[in-house]
Amino acid sequence: MRFLDLAATSAAVGATSGRRAKVELLAAALRRLDPPEVAAGSGWLAGELRQRQTGVGWASLRDLPPPAAESTLTVSAVDAAIDEIAAVHGTGSQARRRTLVHRLYAAATADEQRLLTGLFLGELRHGAQAGLLADAIARAAGVPVAAVRRALLLAGDLRAVAVAALDGGAAALAEFGLRVGRPLAPMLAQSASTVDEALAATGLPAVVDVKLDGIRIQVHRSGSDIAVFSRSLDEITARVPEVVAAVRSLPAREIVLDGEAIGLDATGRPLPFQQTSSAAARRAGVGPAAGAAVAPAVRAAAEQTGTTVLTPYFFDLLHLDGVDLIDLPGRERWAALSGTADASLLVGRLEVDDPERAGEAFAEALDAGQEGVVVKAPDAPYDAGRRGAAWVKVKPRHTLDLVVLAVEWGSGRRTGWLSNLHLGARDPDAGGFVMLGKTFKGLTDELLRWQTERFLGLAVDRGDWVVRVRPEQVVEIAFDGVQSSSRYPGGVALRFARVVRYRDDKTAAEADTIDAVRAIHAGRPTG
């Protein structure tokens, strides 16, 4: 297939507003790909490179050669060229990579260059999200869309699912199962502003879990091999030796666990999320908490490494010794979890029959320094990758995950630091982001130093007052409400917005939408 045809599809999808029309365009392009091209081509239609790391950034794309007059590139040729670029390492790699990038761009037409730039920078925003691609794969392969979505959730790899569907149809998709060692998209929770609202969604009886302010972990063990994955399915095994030690101590040959890892202070209370996140990223900090109720295996690993304790707490069991559990009711999965893991490794959990006891559990979680609770329907299966009504999280405030669009230089004590954040919500219909206001509240000196370095690295326009950045960094914002505003294009603005934490575990595509903001403004529950 010509690369130009794929670029034309991308442009057409971006210019089309209707979901059905987008799906038809994508399906037509998928059918035209030769079998060896499906893995790369399907990923490109979703805005993803098959080679996750290429070393190509804004600096590599400066002073590019003019576009070619005629199209000569094929999908296979472009994929091979990106392979060669991604393989460049060592002395002189920057110059060598730049030469290869220029060679590829010199052979590309203007439309092809635009697609390449979007792919290299991760900024291809033509409205083809994973849900649309799943529908398009089903249409192109002539298989039920439910089969594609199920395979996609279990595989966690759109490209592999596209290859299977187009090559082997429904039978090939049915072969995707929970494979120990391969992460699957985690089940997610809706949000509610009160415990009563959460119970209205889950029903009674319900289970109330303590909501920890840690990092989401999914742990896979097969014999002596253990792998730990983050919420975004990146492997972080080497960064969390305490988690590995804890799971190695369990009496199981094969197991897949879902949970959180959290840092504790000397009294056993949770550390701020930023410290937990930093410990997972850098493995540096204080020694093991002296007074914390930490499992023996976790304590031993922490003492051996001399780093911050990151204690795992598990709340779900997805696989145990050859048996997948994800389709079982929660109460059966949780009973199996309790029979496998020591109580010191389990999230605090209470089954309730009335709203009053659920409210007491919420208050107790907050008193213990935790983030809130997650109310769960005990009969629901583990709905991988979905944000359904079976799990509902409750926090003591409104929060949204937004994207930083620009940052203003500070003044006074903050002179020399990037301070005031311009906040945007994702627009799922038009694409891009809708600005909701600004904030510099909640920023410590440490965060100011960190974000100055971070946003200068993302800068696309450095003004004397405002630095505009690539919309990549997600930040969790707490606020007291949403008010009408003629100042911002979305017609709404956040009241008393303040920074809670940066969310490096989320991409901009996972940020909250302008629809969620308007729902809060209208007094409707959000999900």
C-alpha positions in Angstrom: 0.0 0.0 0.0 1.2 3.5 -0.8 2.1 5.5 2.3 0.3 8.5 0.6 -3.0 6.5 0.7 -2.6 6.1 4.5 -1.8 9.8 4.8 -4.9 10.6 2.8 -7.0 8.4 5.1 -5.7 10.1 8.2 -6.5 13.5 6.7 -10.0 12.4 5.7 -10.7 11.0 9.2 -9.6 14.2 10.7 -11.9 16.2 8.5 -14.9 13.9 9.1 -17.2 14.4 12.1 -19.5 11.4 12.0 -18.4 8.2 13.8 -19.8 5.9 11.2 -18.0 7.7 8.4 -14.8 7.6 10.3 -15.1 3.9 10.8 -15.8 3.3 7.1 -12.7 5.3 6.1 -10.5 3.4 8.6 -11.9 0.0 7.6 -11.3 0.7 3.9 -7.6 1.5 4.7 -7.2 -1.6 6.8 -8.5 -3.8 3.9 -6.0 -2.3 1.5 -3.0 -3.1 3.7 -0.9 -6.2 2.7 -0.6 -8.7 5.5 3.0 -7.7 6.4 1.9 -4.1 6.6 -1.1 -4.5 9.0 0.9 -4.3 12.3 2.5 -0.9 11.3 -0.4 0.5 9.3 -3.1 -0.2 12.0 -0.9 1.4 14.6 -0.3 4.5 12.5 -4.1 4.9 12.0 -4.3 5.0 15.8 -1.4 7.5 16.0 1.1 5.0 17.3 4.5 3.9 16.0 5.3 0.2 16.1 8.7 1.2 17.4 7.8 2.9 20.7 11.1 4.7 21.0 12.8 6.3 18.0 15.0 9.0 19.5 13.3 11.5 17.1 12.0 14.7 18.8 11.5 18.3 17.9 15.2 19.0 17.5 15.5 16.1 14.9 12.7 17.7 12.8 14.2 21.1 12.4 15.3 22.3 8.9 13.7 19.4 7.1 14.2 19.0 3.3 11.4 20.2 1.1 8.7 17.6 0.3 8.9 15.4 -2.7 6.8 16.2 -5.8 5.6 12.6 -6.3 4.8 9.8 -4.0 7.2 6.8 -4.0 7.0 5.6 -0.4 5.1 2.4 0.6 3.9 1.4 4.1 6.6 -1.3 4.2 9.4 1.1 3.2 8.4 3.7 5.8 8.2 1.0 8.5 11.7 -0.3 7.5 13.1 3.3 7.5 11.7 3.9 11.0 13.2 0.6 12.2 16.6 1.8 11.0 16.1 5.2 12.7 15.1 3.5 16.0 18.1 1.2 15.9 20.7 4.1 15.9 22.7 4.2 19.1 26.2 5.0 20.3 28.8 7.5 19.3 27.6 9.8 16.5 24.1 8.6 16.8 22.5 12.1 16.7 24.1 12.9 13.4 23.4 9.5 11.9 19.7 9.7 13.1 19.3 13.1 11.6 20.7 11.9 8.2 18.2 9.0 8.2 15.3 11.3 9.1 16.2 13.7 6.4 16.4 10.9 3.9 12.9 9.7 4.8 11.4 13.2 4.7 13.1 14.0 1.3 11.2 11.0 -0.2 7.9 12.1 1.3 5.3 14.4 -0.2 3.8 17.3 1.9 0.9 15.1 3.1 3.2 12.3 4.0 5.6 14.6 5.9 2.6 15.8 8.0 1.7 12.3 8.9 5.3 11.4 9.7 5.7 14.4 12.0 2.5 13.6 13.8 3.7 10.0 14.4 7.2 10.9 15.5 6.0 13.5 18.0 3.0 11.5 19.2 0.6 14.3 18.1 -1.5 12.7 15.4 -4.9 13.9 16.5 -7.3 13.0 13.6 -10.0 11.6 15.9 -9.3 7.9 15.5 -9.2 6.6 19.0 -8.9 3.0 20.1 -12.7 2.5 20.2 -13.0 3.7 16.6 -10.2 1.4 15.5 -11.8 -1.6 17.2 -15.0 -0.9 15.2 -13.0 -0.5 12.0 -11.0 -3.7 12.5 -14.3 -5.5 13.0 -15.8 -4.0 9.9 -12.7 -4.7 7.8 -12.4 -8.3 9.0 -16.1 -9.1 9.0 -16.1 -10.2 12.7 -18.3 -9.1 15.7 -17.1 -5.9 17.2 -17.5 -7.5 20.7 -14.9 -10.1 19.7 -12.4 -7.4 18.7 -12.9 -5.4 21.9 -12.5 -8.4 24.1 -9.3 -9.4 22.3 -8.0 -5.8 22.5 -8.6 -5.6 26.2 -6.9 -8.9 26.9 -4.0 -8.4 24.5 -3.4 -4.7 25.3 -2.0 -4.4 21.7 -4.2 -3.0 18.9 -1.7 -4.0 16.3 -1.7 -7.7 17.3 -5.4 -7.7 17.4 -5.6 -6.2 13.9 -3.2 -8.7 12.5 -5.2 -11.6 14.1 -8.6 -10.3 12.9 -7.6 -9.6 9.4 -5.6 -12.8 9.0 -7.6 -15.4 11.0 -11.0 -13.8 11.7 -13.1 -14.6 14.8 -11.3 -17.9 15.5 -7.9 -16.1 15.8 -9.5 -13.4 18.1 -10.9 -16.2 20.3 -7.4 -17.4 21.0 -6.6 -14.2 22.9 -6.8 -14.9 26.6 -5.3 -13.7 29.8 -1.6 -14.6 29.3 0.5 -14.5 32.4 3.4 -12.1 31.6 1.3 -10.0 29.2 -0.5 -7.1 30.9 -4.1 -6.3 30.2 -5.9 -3.0 30.5 -7.0 -2.5 34.1 -10.6 -2.2 35.2 -11.4 1.4 36.0 -13.8 3.2 38.4 -16.4 5.8 37.7 -16.5 8.9 40.0 -19.2 9.9 42.5 -19.3 12.9 44.8 -20.9 11.0 47.7 -21.0 7.5 49.1 -24.8 7.5 48.6 -24.4 8.4 45.0 -21.9 5.5 44.6 -24.2 3.0 46.2 -27.0 4.1 43.9 -24.8 2.8 41.0 -23.6 -0.4 42.6 -26.6 -1.3 44.7 -26.5 -3.1 48.1 -24.9 -5.1 49.5 -21.7 -3.5 48.4 -18.0 -3.8 49.2 -16.1 -0.6 50.2 -12.4 -0.6 49.5 -9.9 1.9 50.9 -8.7 4.0 48.0 -4.9 4.4 48.2 -3.1 7.4 46.7 -0.3 5.2 45.2 0.7 3.9 41.8 -1.5 1.2 40.2 0.4 -2.1 39.7 -0.5 -5.3 37.9 1.8 -8.2 38.9 2.4 -11.3 36.9 4.2 -14.4 38.2 5.0 -17.6 36.4 7.2 -19.8 38.5 10.3 -17.7 39.5 9.6 -15.1 36.8 7.8 -12.0 38.1 6.9 -8.8 36.1 5.3 -5.7 37.5 3.4 -3.3 35.2 2.1 0.2 35.7 -1.4 1.5 34.9 -0.2 2.4 31.4 1.1 -1.2 31.0 4.8 -0.2 31.1 7.0 -2.7 32.9 8.5 -1.3 36.1 9.8 -4.5 37.7 13.3 -3.2 38.4 11.9 -0.2 40.2 9.8 -2.0 42.8 11.9 -4.8 44.4 9.5 -4.8 47.5 6.6 -5.7 45.2 8.6 -8.5 43.6 9.6 -9.9 47.0 6.1 -9.8 48.3 4.7 -11.7 45.4 7.6 -14.2 45.4 6.5 -15.1 49.0 3.0 -16.1 47.9 2.1 -19.8 47.7 1.2 -19.7 44.0 2.9 -21.0 40.8 1.1 -18.7 38.4 -0.7 -15.6 39.5 -1.9 -12.2 38.2 -2.7 -9.5 40.8 -4.2 -6.0 40.6 -3.3 -3.5 43.3 -1.4 -0.3 44.3 2.0 0.3 45.7 2.3 3.2 48.1 5.1 4.8 50.2 4.6 4.9 54.0 6.1 7.2 56.6 7.6 6.0 59.9 4.1 5.7 61.5 2.6 3.7 58.6 0.6 6.6 57.1 0.8 7.2 53.4 3.3 9.5 51.9 2.2 12.2 49.4 1.7 10.7 45.9 4.6 12.7 44.5 7.0 10.9 46.9 5.6 7.5 46.1 5.9 8.3 42.4 9.4 9.6 42.8 10.5 6.6 44.7 9.2 4.3 42.0 10.9 6.4 39.3 14.3 6.9 41.0 14.6 4.4 43.8 16.0 6.9 46.2 14.9 8.2 49.5 14.6 7.4 53.1 15.0 3.9 54.6 12.2 1.5 55.5 9.5 2.9 57.8 10.3 1.9 61.3 6.8 1.8 62.7 4.8 0.8 59.5 2.8 -2.4 59.3 4.8 -3.8 56.4 4.8 -7.4 55.2 8.1 -9.2 56.2 9.1 -9.8 52.5 8.5 -6.1 51.7 10.6 -5.0 54.7 13.4 -7.3 53.9 13.6 -6.1 50.3 13.5 -2.4 51.5 16.3 -3.0 54.0 18.4 -4.7 51.4 18.1 -1.9 48.9 18.1 1.0 51.5 15.3 2.8 49.6 11.9 4.1 50.3 9.4 1.4 51.2 6.8 0.9 48.5 4.3 -1.5 50.0 2.0 -3.4 47.7 -1.7 -3.7 48.6 -3.7 -6.0 46.4 -7.5 -5.7 45.8 -8.1 -8.2 42.9 -6.9 -11.6 41.6 -7.2 -12.2 37.9 -5.5 -15.5 37.4 -4.4 -18.3 39.8 -2.5 -21.5 38.8 -3.8 -21.9 35.3 -7.3 -20.6 35.9 -8.5 -17.2 34.6 -10.8 -15.5 37.2 -11.8 -12.3 35.4 -15.2 -13.5 34.4 -16.1 -14.6 37.9 -18.1 -12.4 40.3 -16.0 -10.1 42.5 -16.8 -11.9 45.7 -15.3 -15.2 44.3 -12.2 -13.4 43.0 -11.7 -11.7 46.4 -12.3 -14.9 48.3 -9.5 -16.5 46.3 -7.3 -13.5 46.9 -7.8 -13.7 50.7 -6.9 -17.3 50.6 -3.7 -16.7 48.7 -2.2 -13.4 50.1 -1.4 -12.5 53.6 -3.8 -9.9 55.2 -0.9 -7.5 55.4 -0.8 -7.3 51.6 -4.5 -6.7 51.1 -6.3 -3.4 50.7 -8.7 -2.6 53.5 -12.1 -3.9 52.6 -15.6 -4.0 54.2 -18.9 -5.4 53.0 -21.8 -3.2 53.9 -25.6 -3.6 53.8 -26.6 0.0 54.5 -25.4 3.5 53.5 -24.6 4.5 57.1 -21.9 1.9 57.4 -20.5 2.8 54.0 -20.3 6.4 55.1 -18.4 5.4 58.3 -15.9 3.4 56.2 -15.4 6.5 54.0 -14.7 8.7 57.1 -12.3 6.1 58.5 -10.3 6.0 55.3 -9.9 9.7 55.3 -8.9 9.7 58.9 -6.2 7.2 58.1 -4.8 9.6 55.5 -6.1 7.8 52.5 -7.6 9.3 49.4 -11.1 8.0 49.8 -12.9 4.7 48.9 -14.0 2.6 46.0 -17.5 1.2 46.3 -17.8 -2.1 44.4 -20.6 -4.4 43.3 -19.7 -7.9 44.6 -21.4 -9.8 41.8 -19.6 -8.0 38.9 -16.9 -9.6 36.7 -13.5 -7.9 36.2 -14.4 -5.7 33.2 -10.9 -5.2 31.8 -10.2 -1.8 30.3 -13.7 -0.5 31.1 -15.0 2.3 33.4 -18.4 0.9 34.3 -20.8 1.3 37.2 -19.5 -1.8 39.1 -16.7 0.2 40.7 -17.3 3.8 41.8 -14.6 5.9 43.5 -15.5 8.6 46.1 -13.1 11.4 47.1 -13.8 14.3 49.4 -13.6 16.9 46.6 -14.0 17.4 42.9 -11.0 16.4 40.9 -10.2 16.3 37.2 -7.2 15.1 35.2 -6.5 17.9 32.8 -3.7 18.8 30.3 -1.3 21.7 30.6 -1.5 23.8 27.5 0.9 26.7 28.5 2.7 28.0 31.6 3.4 31.6 32.7 6.7 32.8 34.2 6.3 33.6 37.9 7.0 36.9 39.6 8.2 37.9 43.0 9.4 34.9 44.9 8.7 32.7 41.9 10.7 34.8 39.5 12.7 32.4 37.2 10.3 29.6 37.6 7.4 28.6 35.4 4.4 28.9 37.6 0.8 29.6 36.4 -0.6 26.6 34.6 -3.1 27.0 31.7 -5.5 24.0 32.0 -7.3 22.2 29.3 -10.0 19.5 29.1 -10.0 17.0 26.2 -12.6 17.7 23.4 -13.6 14.2 22.1 -15.7 15.6 19.3 -13.6 18.4 17.8 -10.2 17.1 18.9 -7.7 19.2 20.9 -8.3 20.8 24.2 -10.6 23.4 25.7 -9.1 25.8 28.2 -10.8 26.0 31.6 -8.6 28.5 33.4 -5.3 28.9 35.2 -3.8 28.0 38.6 -0.6 28.4 40.5 -2.1 27.1 43.8 -0.7 23.9 45.4 2.8 24.2 44.0 5.7 23.6 46.3 9.2 24.8 45.5 10.1 21.2 44.5 7.2 21.1 42.1 8.1 24.5 40.7 11.6 23.4 40.0 10.4 20.1 38.4 7.7 21.7 36.2 10.1 24.5 35.0 12.4 21.8 33.6 9.6 19.7 32.3 7.7 22.4 30.5 10.8 24.0 29.0 11.4 20.5 27.5 7.9 20.5 26.0 8.0 24.2 24.8 6.8 25.0 21.3 6.8 28.8 21.7 8.8 30.6 24.4 7.3 34.1 24.9 8.5 36.6 27.4 5.5 35.9 29.6 3.8 32.7 28.4 5.5 29.5 27.4 3.2 27.4 25.1 3.8 23.6 25.4 2.9 20.4 23.6 -0.3 19.1 25.2 1.2 16.0 26.8 1.5 16.5 30.6 -1.5 15.5 32.7 -2.1 17.1 36.0 -4.8 16.3 38.6 -6.6 19.4 39.7 -8.9 19.8 42.7 -11.6 22.5 42.6 -14.6 23.7 44.4 -17.0 23.9 41.5 -17.6 24.9 37.9 -18.9 28.3 36.9 -20.1 29.9 33.7 -17.5 32.0 32.0 -17.5 34.1 28.9 -13.7 34.4 29.2 -13.0 30.9 28.0 -14.1 29.2 24.8 -15.9 26.3 26.5 -18.2 28.7 28.4 -17.1 27.3 31.8 -14.3 27.7 34.2 -13.1 26.0 37.4 -13.5 27.7 40.8 -10.5 27.8 43.1 -8.5 25.3 41.1 -5.3 23.9 42.7 -2.8 21.3 41.9 -3.0 17.9 43.6 -0.3 16.0 41.7 1.1 15.4 38.2 -0.2 12.2 36.6 2.8 10.7 34.7 0.8 7.4 34.6 -1.8 9.0 32.2 -1.5 10.2 28.7 -3.3 13.3 27.3 -5.7 10.9 25.5 -6.9 9.7 29.0 -7.5 13.2 30.3 -11.0 14.2 31.4 -13.3 15.7 28.8 -15.1 19.0 28.5 -18.3 17.0 28.7 -17.4 15.8 32.2 -16.7 19.4 33.2 -20.1 20.5 31.8 -21.8 17.6 33.6 -20.4 18.9 36.9 -21.6 22.4 36.0 -25.1 21.1 35.4 -25.1 19.1 38.6 -25.0 15.7 37.0 -22.8 12.8 38.2 -19.8 12.1 36.0 -18.1 8.9 35.0 
